[in-house]
Amino acid sequence: MHKDPLSAILPSPSLPVHTATTHTSQPAYPHPSTSSTPTRPIRTTSSIPTCLVSSTPSGPTLTAPPCVCVCVWRLGTEQHGSMVTRCRFSPDGQRVASTSCDRTARIWDMLTHRTTITLQRHGNVVSDCCFTQQGNALCTSSWDRTLLIWDISVGQFRSQGPLKLAGGHRGCVSSCTFSRDANLIVAGSYDHSVSIWDTAGLYTKLVLKDHNDWVTDVDISADNASVLSACKDSTVLLWNIERLDQIPAVQSQRKLGGENVVQCADCRKPFSICLEDSSLPTCCPFCRLPQLPGV
């Protein structure tokens, strides 16, 4: 049974304030192997609140940003009803998404500084959010152990609700991030695990387990070859998932879901389809968004 960890993760008022520093290191990168099992993760020990992965010619660069808060202006008058847990810019910089302990997420317009969309479907604290690179979809994670995908471009969620990812974690979901191509979502949880989700099939492709405490943040490299996870026990793990689709457990999950992988006719990226789908779509869900009825 996992208790709500809000009181445990809030910083103590008595702790000293440290000057802003950025820790960047270049760890030894695990070379691809012929094995179909994920490479043993690299472990880095230090106190790190969040983590990011950036690709370089010599491998991924691990970056831990400082805990610095700069207030420029207050966005609008429609504030959240409780503590704000996360805020993100959209890729084009025109919108801001925020999540809160009031169980909602909000989309803010940068020109008017007002809320344009309020997302209310989670049953507990909304812990994190992330945009797709195109900015047409937002994923939110929650302490209710689920992730929701919101079509914020077309607004289909208003009539049909968001897409729900559930059953992948036994504890609160703390963090989430889209892959650059939006084919995957990586999520971290207080059940000490990291899950990798297929966005087209809406199922868990793989669960990574090697942490000994709450997973507080996750990220995925631009080439989908590496996953990074930060933990409350002061460790960061770097996972090699370059051969993800060759792992027997992943292949079994795909067969159980009755799915096949095809190439999108528009963006040329692979996506999953149901083998029983008589319509046989030729485009991935993100390329099909503008073609939905009523748009």
N, C-alpha and C positions, 0 to 999 in steps of 0.2 A: 504494500500500500504506500503510495507516494504522496507525502504531504505537500500542500501548496507552499512553494519555497520563497514567497515574496519577502517575508521578514528576514530570511537568511541571505538574500542576494542584495538587499539594499545596503549601501555603504554606511558605516558607523560614523556619527557626527564627531566622535572623538579622534578619528583617524587623521593624521597630518595630511595637508594638501601638498602634493608633489609637483614640481615644475614639469611642464609639458616636454616629453621626450618621445621620439619614435624609435622603436626597436626593429631593425631590419637585418635579417640574416639570410645566408644562402646555404641551406642544408644540403647534405649529400642526397642526390636525387636517385630514387630506386630505378634502375634500368629495366625496361620491359623484359619479361622472361617468357619462356614457352609454357609455363604453368598456367592453368586456367583458374588459379586461386589468387585472390587479391594479395599483393605484396604486403609483407608485414609493415605496419606504419612506422614512420620516423617519429620519435618522441622528443619534444623540446620542453624543458622545464623552466618556467618563470611565470610570474603572475600576469596573465594577459586577459583583458575583458572581451575583446573581439578579435577577429582574424580575417585577413584578406589574402587572396592569391592573385598574383600577376605573372603572366608568362614572359619569359626572357629566352634568348637563344640557348643559354646553358641550363635551362630548367626553370621551375616555378620559384618565385621569390615570395617568402613569407613576410608579411608586414603586420605589426600590431600597432594600431593608432593610439595616441594618447587620449586620456579622458579629459577633454576640454569642451566646455559649453560656452558658446557665444550667442548672445541674444541680440538680434537686429531689430525685429519688430514682432508684435503679437499678431498672429494670423486671425483676423476676423473676430467677431463677438460670439460665434457659436463654438464655445469651447467644449472639450471633453468633460465628462462628469467625474472623472477620477484621474489618477496618475497616467501620464503618457509613457508608454513603454518603448516605442520606436518611431522614428520618422525617416522618410526616404524621398529623395527627388525622383521624378520621372526622368527617363533618359533624355528627353528634350528640354528638361528644366522648366516646363510650363506648369507642372503640378507638383504637389507634395502629398504624400500619403502618411498618415499617422495612425498608430494603434494605441489602445488604452485598456486600463483595468476596468473600464465601464462596459467592456464586452463589445465595443464597436471599433470600426476603422473609419477614417474620414479621408476624403480626397479634397485637397484645397487648391484653388486656382491662384496662381502667383500674380496675376494681373489685378484681380479684385480683392485678393486676400480673404476670400470667403469660401465656406464649404460648398462644394458642388454635389458631392455624393456622400451619404452616410450609409455604411454597410453594417447591417445588424442581423447576424444569423448564428454567431457563436454563443455557446452556453457558459463561457467562463472568460477569464482574462485573455485578451488578444495580445500575444507576446511579440510578434514580429510581422513584417510584410516585405514584399519584394515585387518590383515591376519586371515584365519581360523587356527585352531590349527594344522591341517595337513600341512599348508603352501601352499596348492594347489590352493587357490583362494584369491583374494584381493577385498575388497569393498571400493569404494571411494564415498564420499559425496561432494555436490557442492552447490554453491549459485544459480545454475540454478534450484534448488528445486528437484533434482533427486539424486538417488543413483545408482551406476553401479557396477555389480559383474563381475570381470575379471577372466577367467580361465587361470592363469599364469603358470600352470603346463603343460598342453597340448597345450595351445595357440589357442584354438578354436575361440577366439575373433577376430583373424586376418582375418578369413573368414566369420564369422557369427556375429561379434560384441559382445559386452558385454551384459549381462542380465540387463534390465533396471527396476528400481523400481521408479514409478512416481505417482503423484496424492495424495500423503499422506500429503503434506504440502503446505501451502499458502505462506510461506516465505523461505528464504535461509536455506538450511540444513547445520548445523554447525558441526555435529559430528556423528560418527557411530561406532558400534562395533558388532562383531559376538558373538553369544553364543558359549560356549565350544563345543557343538555338531553340530554347524553350522546350526541348524534348524531355528534359529531366527536371525534377525538383529534388533538392537535397534538404533534409530536415534533421534537426538535432532535438534531443529529448532529455528530460530529467530521469528517464529510465536507463541512462548511461549508454544509449545507442544512437546511431546515425542511420537514417533511412534514405533510400534512393527510389524515387517514384517515376513511373512512366506517365507523362501528362496526357497522352492520347488514349491509352488503355485504362488510366486511372487506377493503377495497381502498384503495389510495392515490388520493385525489381530485386532489391537486395537490402539487407540490414547489416550494418557494420558494428561489431561489438568488440571493443578492447579498452574502453574507458572504465574507470573505477568510480566515477562520480557524475554529476549532472553535466550534460553537454550543453554549453551556453551559447555557442555560435558555430556556424558552418559556412563554407564557401566552396565553389567549384571553379576550376581553371577554365579558361576560354576554349581550350581544345577538348574539354570533357575527359581529360586523362587523369586528373588529380582532384581529390576531395580533401578539404582541410577542416578539422574540427577542433574547437577549443573546449576545455573542460574546467570545472570548478576546482579540480585537484592540481591546478597550475601546470597542466600539460597541454600541448598541441600535437595532434596526430595528423600526419600526411599520408593519405591512402592512394595507391596506384590503382585506378579503375579503368585503365586504357583497354583492357580485354574484358570489360564487363559483360558483354553479350556472349562471350565464350564460356562463361562460368555455367556449369551444369544446373545449379539451382536457379539461375536466371532463365535459362532455356526451359526448365520445367514450369516455372511460373507463367511464361508466355504461352505454353501449350495448354495449361490449365485454364487460362483465360480465353482460349480459342482465338488467338491473335496471330497476325502475320505482319511483317515489316515491309513497307513499300516506300517508294520515293515520291515525294510531292511533285506534282507537275509544274507548280509555280516556282517555289523556292528551291527545289531540287534536294531538300533535306529529307532524311528517312522519318517515317512516322508509323505508328501501329494502327491496324484496322482489325475489326472483328471478322473472323472467317465466315460467320453466319449473316453478315450484313449484306443484304441483297442489293443495296444501292451502290456498293463498292466505290467510295469516294476516291477521287484522284488527287485531292489537295489535302494538306494537313489542316487540323482544326483552326490554326491561327490565320492561314491564308483563306479559309472559308468564312471567317467572321464578316467581312463586308458583303458576302453574298446571302446572308440570312434574310428571311422574309421581313418586309417592313422597313428595310434600310434604304 
